[in-house]
């Protein structure tokens, strides 16, 4: 798997990242998405690197459908997510029909992911927020498991993985995947291989993103000739 991706940059202290290394990885991902025709070609709504804030944020959003109705309850209190908060990305545009999810909900369920390098753990952390949750559906942590978490991830994540908190930049209530085991998990996957910054981010997305429906599109992996 590591050899299938063209490395970009280098890591000075794997499995940890510096802020410049994280930026290199995020910029490489954005270039790769643009090269295959943009996020809509990958079933994403948008992807971009925001560098206007105090720390860089890789922002990915997508429209989703329900994954099922079996919902375990975690032991963390969910944050309140008022609908009047401004979204992390622009609202849907009428002419962007490729981005619409085929669902009975008139407003497609939107999930917005922010990937931020933790200054404490020195690994990326995935923050996320659900928008347009149906009024008749589950709320709080139950909605996260209903719409985001695949069945085979629900037991391990139900106890410790997903937590409620506040976005480190905007301060709004969000959920996040706790990064305490990320470094060890990356060591276990990579072993003694030498990898670059883009490869690191691709592996990390497979490790963490898959848990909450942020799948790495296979088309990005297939186009390995891009730098």
N, C-alpha and C positions, 0 to 999 in steps of 0.2 A: 504493500500500500504506500509506503514512504517513497519508493522509487517512482511511483506513477505521477508524482507532482514535481514540477520543476522548482527547486528551491529558490527563494528570493532573499538575499541578505544572509546574515549569519547570526547565531545566538551566542552571546558571550558567556552565559552561565545557565545552560539548560538544567532543569525545566523552568527556570524563571526568565522573565522578560524585562527589558528596560522600556521606558516610554518611547524612545526612537525606534526600537525593534517592533514594538506594537504598531506604531504608525506605519512602518515599512510593510508589515503583514497586512494591515487594513487597506492600505493604498493598493497593494498587489491584488487583493481580492476584488476591490472596486474596479480595477483595470480589467480583470478577467471577466467580471460580470458584463462590463461594457463591451468587451470583445465578442461575446457570444450573442449580443443583440439587446442587452439591457435586462433588468430584473423581471420584466413581464414574461420574457422567454423562459424564465426559470421558475415560474409560478410564485414569484415574490412580487410585492407591490413596489418597494423601493429599497435601495441600499446606498449609503453614502458615509463618508468619514467627516464628522464634524470636529473642527479644531478651533472654533471660536471660544469655547468654554475653557475653564482652567485645566482641563485634561481632555485628551482626544477621546471621542466616542464613535464607535462603529455602529451605525443605526440601520437596522433591517426591519421592514414591516411586511406583512402578508395578510391575506384574507384566508379564513379557515372555515371548516365545517366540523360538526361534532364528531368525536371519536367513539362515543358510546355513553352508556348511562351508569355503569358500575363505578361508584365513586368512593374510595376510602377517605377517611377524614384524617388529616395530619394533626400534629400536636402543637402547631403554631397558630396563633391568632392572625387572621387575614387582615390586611390594611383596608381602610375605607377608600374607595376609588370613585369620587364624585364625578358624575357625567359632565359637570360644567368645566372641568379642567381642560385646558387646551391640549390637543393631541400632540404627540411627539413628531408626527409627520403631517403633511397636507391632507385635507379631506379628499374623498373619492371625487373624480371628475366624470362627468356624464359620458364623455366619449371614450373612456378607457374601459371598454367592454371586456378585454382580455383579463382584467384583474378581478372581475366579479365572480363570486363563488355561487355555484348553482345550488341555492337553498331557498326555502320558503321565507326566510327572514328578509324583509325588504331592505334592511341595512346590513350588508355583509359583516360578519363578525371579524374584527380586525385585531391582530396581535402585533404589538410594537416591541421590538427587542433593542436594547442598548447594551453594547459590549464595551466594558471599561476596564482598564488595567488597574488592579488593586495595588495601592502603594504599600500595603501591609503584607499581603500574600505574594505579590509580584507575579501574579498570573491573571489572565482575563477573567472577569466576572460577568455573568449574563443576568441582566435585569429585564423584566418584561411586564407588559400591561395589556389587559384585554379591553377592547372597545366594542360598543354596540351589543352587549350581552342581552339576549332576549329576556323580556320582563317575566316570562313564564318559566324561565330556566333557572338553574342553580346560580348561586352567587358566591363571592369570596373564594376560599380555597377549593370549594366544591366545583366551581366553574373552571378553575385551572385544571383539575383532574378530568372534568367532563370534556373539555375542548382541546386540551394541549397534551396531556400525558398519555402515551400509548400504554396499553394494558400491561405489557411485560415490564414496564418501569414503575408501575403504581405501588407495588409492595415496598421496594427499597426507598422510593422517594417519599412515601406517605409518612415515614417516621422522622427523617432528618433533612432530606435534600432541599425542599422548597420552603423558603421562609418569606415572611412579610417584613417590609421595612420601608425606608425612604430612599428615593433616588439621590445619589451623592452630589449631583449637580443641580437638578431642578427642585429637589426637596419634596416632590409629590409622592404619595403612597404607591409602592410597586411591590412586585414579588422578585425574588432572585434565587439562583441556585448557589448554595453556599460553597465557597472555594476551598474549604479546609483540606479536601482530599485530592484536589486537582493536580498538584505537583507530583504526588506519588503515582497517581493514575497515568500521567503522561510518561513518567519513567517506565512504568510497566509496559506501556504500549511501544515506546520507541526503543527501549533497551540500550544497546551500545551504538546505535546508528547516529550519524551526524546529520542534522536536519537544518534547514533554513527557516527564516521567519514565516514565509507563506505556508510552508509545510506544517509548521507548528500550529498555525491558526486553523488549517484544514483538519488536522487531527483533533484539535480542541473542539471544533464545531461538531465533529462526529461523536466525541465523547460527551459533551455537555448539551449541545443543541438538540441532539436527537431525543433527549429526555423530555423536552417541552415543545416538540413539533417544529423545531428549526432544523430541518434536514438539509444537508449539503447536496445540492442538485448534482446528479451524476454527470451532467453535461460539463460542469466545471472541471471535474476530474478527467473527463475524456479528452479535453483540449490541453493536453500536457505540453504542447509545443509552445505555449504562451509563457512569457517570462514574468 
